């Protein structure tokens, strides 16, 4: 049994989708990040970076519980545990890893900053908005070129690289992107969005998803902002 501590965000969706896709047995526990539950000692014992998602595999590799944080590391762990969505060879795994790291080092941080300055920042900063909207567009262009020649990001097989990127890139409209400028990404999003495991994963705690830009106390919990 795997205990998943999560919230309905692009990073939270990653292990939710992976667990549904693999069929691994799990129990999901909601973490209300708008109320600061990610700062509680019991959560920090699992995720010292006070970020969701986190898991505790009660049947770890040595038969003992294993706690993990960082969504990319969790995806690799679940892929190795299940034997799914992680290629059949070292070459395939290497290609998957580089696209997973592209998401962790590029797509997540840059699209996250896009979300912050476009939606959450207490004041409008045009330079920052333009900077991150343009970088978001550049990253979509990288994906579009890759997907022009491949069914999926890491080749012709669905992998954890696609799972990592899907949630972030499914929110293109709020990132001020025109998806028609990226036809191969548009095709890829539509195909992945039809997968039953993806749909079930996104549905986990979806009713708890909130627009934190409109909740003053959440601004302080998430960003240290204190809106007037």
N, C-alpha and C positions, 0 to 999 in steps of 0.2 A: 504493500500500500504506500502510495506517495501522497504526502500532504502538500498542497499547493497554496501558497499565500499570495494573493493577487488582487488586482483591481482592473476594471475595463479600460485599459489604455493600450496604445500600440505595443509597448513592451510587455504588458500583462497578457496580451493576446498570444504572444509567441508560445509559451509553454502550454497555454490552454489549448491552442490548436494542435500542438505536437502530441499532447496526451490523448486528445480525441482521435487524432489520425492513427496513432500507434495502438490504441486500445489498452494501454497500460492502466491499471486500476489506480484511481486517485480520488481524493476528497479535496474540494476547493473551499478555502476559507477566505472571506472577504476582508480586505484591509482598506479602511476608509482614509485615504490619503488626504482628503480635504479637512478631516478632523484631526489629523496628526497621529493616527494610529501607527504609522511607520516609525515613529520616534519612541514607541514604548519599549521598555527593556526586554520584554519577551520576544518582540520582533527583532530587535537589534542583536539578540543572541543567535538568530538565524541569518540575518542580513545586516552585517555591521555597517554597510554603506547607507542604511536607512532608505532603501529603495525597493520597490516591488519590481519583478516577482522574486519569490524565493521558494525553495522546496525543501522538504525533509523526506528522504527516501528511507522508510523504516526498515527496508531490506537492502542496505547498501552493499557495495562490492565484497566486503568482508563479513557480511551478515549482520552488521551493526548499522544503526541509523546514521545517515549522512546528510548534513545540511548544506545547501548550496545557494548562492546568490549570483547575480549577473546572468541576464537572459541568454546570451550567446553560449556561455559555459553550460547552462542548463540544457540548451538544445543539443549540444554535443553529447552531454551525458545521457540524455534520454535516447538519442540516436544510437549510441553504443549499447545501451541497456536493451533496447528493443531490436536492434539489428535492422532498423528501417531508416530510409531517407538520408543515408550517409554514404552512398556509393558502394561499389563492389571491389575497388582496388585503391591502392595508395595514391595513384594518379587522380582518380575521381575524388577522393577525399581531400586532396590538396586543392583541387579546383573549387570544391564546395567551401573549404575553409577560407579561401581568399575572398569569395563573395560574401561569406558570413562576416568576415572582418571588415569588408567594405561597408556592410550595413552597420556594424558596431562602431566603426571609426568615422563614418561619413554620413550615411542616411539618417541614423538615429540622432546624433548630435546636431547636424545641420537642420534637419526638418524640425527637430525639437526647438531650436532657436527661432526658426520661422514661426512656429506656433506661439512661442513666447512673445516675440515682438509684434506679431500681427494681432494676437488675441489678448494676451495677458499683461503686457507691460503697463504700468500705471500711467505712463505718458507716451504719446506717439513720438517715435524717433525715426524719421524717414530714412536716414542713412542705414540704420540697422535693418529696417524692414526690407529695403531694396537689396542690401547685402545678402540676406538670407533667402529672399525670394529668388534671386539670381542663382545662388548656389544650389538651391533646391532644383531649379530648372536644369542646371548643369548635370546634377546627379541623375535626374530623370533621363537626360540625354544619354548618359553612360549606359543606363539600363536599356534604353530603347535600342541602342546600337548592338548590345549583346543579344537582346531578344529578337533582333532582326534575323539572326543566324542560328538561334537556338530556341527550342521550345520553352526552356526554363533558364534561370540565371546561370546555373552551373553546367549547362549542357542540355541533353535531351531527357533527363530524368528529374522529376520533382524531388526537391531536397530541403534540408533545413535552411538553406540560403533563401529559398522562396518563402518559407514560413516566416523567417526573420524580417523580410522586407515587406511582405504583403500588408500587414496592419498599418504601417507608416504610409505606404504609398496609396492605400485605399482612401486616404484622407486628402487627396490631391486638391480638391476644390477649396478647402479651407486654407491650403498652402498657396493660394493664388496662382494655380497652374491651370493651363488649358490642356486637358488630357488628349485632345485631338492633335496636338503637336507631337504626341508620342504614341503613334498608332500601335506599336508593338507592345508597349507597356499596357495600353488599353486592352488589347487582346489578352495579354497575360493576366491582368486583374480580373477580367470577366471569367476566364477559365478557372482560375483558382477560387474565385468567389462562389463557384458552383459546386465545389467539393463538399460533401456532407460533413466531413470532419472539420473543415474550416468553418462552416456555418455553425456547427455545434460549439466549437471553441469560442467563436465570437459571442455567442449567446450567453456564456457564463457570466453572471452578474451584470449583464448588459443593462438591466433595469436600474442599476446603481450608477450608471454613467451620468456625469453632470457637467455643465458648463461652468468651470471654476472661475472663469473671468467675471462671473456675476455674483460670486460668493466671497465677501470681503475676508471672512476668517480663513477661507481656503487659500487666499493669496499669501497670507502670512505663513501658513503651514508649509506651502509648497515652494515659495520663492523668497520669503522674508519680507515681502511687501506689506505695507500697512496703508491701504487705500483710504483716502479721506472719507 
